[in-house]
Amino acid sequence: MYPEIEPLETGMLDVGDGQHIYWEVSGNRNGKPVVFLHGGPGGGTTPSHRRLFDPERYRIVLFDQRGCGFSIPHASEPNADLSANTTWHLVADMERLRGHLGIDRWQVFGGSWGSALALVYAQTHPERVTELVLRGIFTLRRQELDWFYEGGASAVFPDLWEEFIAPVPPAERGHLIEAYGHLLADPDPAVYEPAAIAWSRWESSTITLLPQAETIARFTAPEYAAAFARIENHYFRHGGWWDEGQLIRDASRLSGIPAVIVQGRYDMCTPVMTAWDLHLAWPEAEFTIVDDAGHAYDEPGILDALITATDRFAEDDRDDAHDVHDDPGDSE
């Protein structure tokens, strides 16, 4: 990874609906624009995400999606209202942020849920995307959700699965995502907090090829876990607010956009089946399976492939990749 850097500027953007999203820019003010889309949804950004890009060549944009990270209101609040937190709100937020920063086109980088958001955004606004770098492909199809949250992955992690289902009454374990939805919406911390921690521990314990204690500790901190679990569950119960299989079905809309797909062979969270289906639907995208990796972006083989991609795209001197404009209509 590139050395640690501090942001050049930060801000809170009013995106409507009573929501304010945290954003930051680091690297080179005049560099090639790239926007990083974090996972979850609800995972938030971290300083290490800046280090995926050459700070001398990129203008690095990070933002926390609605309800998480430094964005407010935060979904960890007991009375959190997620009605204005949908995929289409996030796509609109990205457009508002792009206009606010005076960026005409940008590279879109996303992993896990971030890959889904990147695909939705690029299929909706292909004219705004210079390249796509995607990792750990996730499209919220029923088979993907059933694998990880309804029992499929228990075949690999039976011990961890027991901890995951523990907060759910036995009679409600036939539909775990729905059951968790009720627990996480309960205003009583004695109910929602153990459920949020169990949900977040399950994911953080299985996203790496080998468990990482630091990752698990970060995910299971009560405030983080509450926002993370609530937002994820909310999105999963609604199937992302798009048609089943839509992101792969509409891959043709991405034609002409240079792209790299990186997938860990032993990704238990978002199995390689989805990346493979996307590859078949979109063969022009460069596709790499990393044989000794799981899901997380910072596993060595995945990290190497991602930085190789961002370095290569940074060498592309397309004039339109650096376009900056001052449009008063986009200055919110």
N, C-alpha and C positions, 0 to 999 in steps of 0.2 A: 504494500500500500504506500501511497505518497505520504510525506511527512504531515504531522498535525498542523493545521492552520486555524486561524480565527476568522470569523466573518468580517467582511468589509462593511456590511450594513445589515440591519435587521429591522423588522417591522411587524405590525399587526394589521392585517387587511380586513376591513369590514366587507363581508361578502353577502350581507343581507340575512334575513331570518334570525336576527339577533346573534349571528355567528361572527367571530373574528378569528382568522387563521394566522398563525405565526409563520413568517417567512424569513429567509436569510440568503444573502449572496456572498460567496467567497471566491477566491482565486483571482483571475484577471478580469478587471472591469470591462476590458475590450476583447475578451476571449470569446470562444465559441460557446453559445448558450447551451446549457444542459439542465434539465429538470429531473431531480431524483424523486421517485415515488416509493414511499415506504410500504411495508407489508402490513398484515393484519387482516382487514382494516382495523385501525386503532393502535398500530405499533409505534407510531411516531418516529421522528428522526433522531439520530445521534451524531455527535461530532465525527465519529469514524466514517460516516457516509461521505463526508467531504473528501476523504482520502482515496476514493475510487477514481479520481480524475486528476489529471496533470494540472496543478494550479497555475502554471505559467501559460497554459493554452486554453483553459476552460473558464467561462463565467458560470460558476456552479450555483444553482438555485435549489435550495431545500425548503420544503414547507411541511408543517404538520396538518394532516387532514382534519376535518371537523371533529371536535370532541376529544382530541387526544393531544399528547405532547404539551406544548405551550399554548395551544389553541383553546379558546373559551367560547361558550361555557364548556366545562370539562365533563365527560360522560361518567366520571367516577362519582359525581354528585348524586345523592339519593333520589332526587326528583328529576334526574336527567331526562330530557325530552329528545328523542332521536327521530322525530317525525320529519325534520328538515335535514336529515343526514342520510342521503342516498347516493348511489353512483352518479346520478345525473346532476345532483348538487355539486359533487366533486369535480366533474367535468367542467361545469360552469365556473367553479372556483379557479380551476387551472387557467381558463381563458381570461378571467378577470385579473389573475396574478400576472399572466403574460403581458396583458395590456398595461397593467400598472408599472411593470418594469421596462416597458418600451421595447419588448422583444418581438420581432416579427415571426421567426421560426426558431425552434429549439430541438435538440436531441432529447428523446424521452427514454429514461432508464428506469426500469421497474422490475422487482422480484417478488415472487409469491403473489399476494393480493396486488402488489404494485404492478405485476405483469398483466393482471386482468384490467386494472385501471388504465394502464398504458395502451392496451389493445382497444379498449372502449374509446379512449380519447383519440387515438390515431385513426380509428375507423369513422369517428365523427368529424374530426378535423384533420384529414390527411395533409392538407395544404400547409399546416403549421408544423409538421414534423420533418426534421432533416434525416434522422436515423432513429432506430429503435434498438435498445439493448435490453434483453429480457432474460430473466433467470427464474427457475423453479416455477414452471408454468401452471397457473391456476385459473380456471374459468367458471367455477361454481356450478358445474354440472352436477346433477343428482348423484351420479356414480362417484364423483370426487368427494362430495360431502359425506356420502354413506361410508366410503372407505375409511375416512379419518375420524368421523364423529358418530357413526352409528354401528361400529363394531368390526369393520374389516381389518383395521390395523391392530386390533386386539390379538390377532393370530401371531403377530411379531412381538408385541409388548403386553402380554397378559398380566404381568405384575403392575405395570403402570396403568393399565386399563381399569384394574380394580379401584385404584385411587380416583380415576376420572369419574366413574359411575357412582362412587360412594355417596355424594350429596343427593342423588336422585332416588326417590322412593322406588322400591322394586317394581311396584305396579305401573310406574311411568317410564320404565327403561326401554320400552318398545320404540319410542320416538325421543331420542335423547336431546336433539337440538331444540325441539319444542319444549321439552321438560325443563331444560336449562333456561329457556326464554322466560318461563314463569318464575324460576328462582332468581334470576338476575334482575327481574323487574320488581321484585319485592322490596319495599322501602326499608325493611328491617335489616340493618347491617349483620345481625346474627344469621340471617338467611342468605343474603346476596354475597357477602364477603367470602365465606367458605366455598361457595359455588364458583365465584370468580377466580379464586386461587386454584381450585382444582382444575378448572378449564385451562387456565394459563400454564399450570404446571405440566399438564398433559402435552400441550404443544411445545413448550420450551424444553421438555425432556426428550423429545423425539425429532427435533428439527436438525440435529447434528448427527454425524455418523457415530460419534462418541459423545456421551453427555458432557455438558459444560456447566459446572457449578455456578459460574458467574452469570451465565445467561439465565439459568433457572431462577437465581436469586432476583435478578432484575425483573423478570416477568411476574414473579409471585409477590412482589411488594404490593400491599393492599390497594393503594390508589391506582397504580399502573394496571393491576389485574382487573379491577372493576371496570375501568374504561375499555381495556382491551377486550375482555370477554363480552361485555354488553354490545360493543360496536360489531364485533365479529358475528355474534349470534343474531343480531338484528339484520345484518346483510345476508347471512346464510338462510334465515327463515324466509326472506323475500327473494331468494335466488338472484340477488344482484340487481333486481328490477330490469332484467332483460330476458329474452326468450331462452329456453333451454337450448344449449349448444350454439347460441348466437355468435359468440366470439370466434369460434372456429368456422362456422358457416359463412361469416362475412369476412374471412381472411383475404378474399380477393380485393377488398377495398384498400389493402395495404400495398398493392402492386406498385412497384417503383420506389418504395421506401427501403433504403439499405438497412439490413437488420441482422442481428446475431441473437440466437437462442442458445442458452447454456443451461444444461440440466444434469443434476447429479443422478447417477445410476441407482443409488440406494436412498433416494429421497422418499421417506415414509409419509411425509406431510402432503406433498403434491406429487404423486407417483409419475414416473416417466411416461405413462400411457397418454397423458394429456399433451405433453410436449410433442410426443410422437404424432398424435392426431393433428396438432397444429402444423407440424412439419409436413405432413402429407397434404394438408390443405394449402400450404404456403411454402412450396419447395424452394422458392428463390431466396428465402432467408437462410443464412448460414446456421447450421445446426450442429451443436457439439454436446455429446454425452460424456461427462466426467466419470470415469469408472470407479474412482475411490472416494466418492463424496456423497453426502446426504443432501440436505435442503439449504442450509445457511449460506449466505453470500460470502462469508469469510473463511470457509473451508478452503484449504490451499489450492486444490485443482480448480475450483469454481472461481476463486479470487483471481488466479492467474489468467483464466479465460476472459473474465470480465474486463480486467485492466488492459489486456491485449486488445480487446475490442475498442475500449474508449481511447486508447493511445492511437490506434489505427484511424479511427474516425476523426481524431483531432488533427490528423495530417491532411484531411480533406479541406481544401481551401475554397470550396464553393462560396462565392460571394454572398449568395442568399442565405447561407448558414450563419452569417455574421450580421445580417440586416438588423438595424435598430431604428425605430421610428418614434416620433413624438406625436401621438394621436390624442388630442384633448378628450376625445370620447372614451378613451381607455384608461383614464388617469385615476380611477377610483382607488 
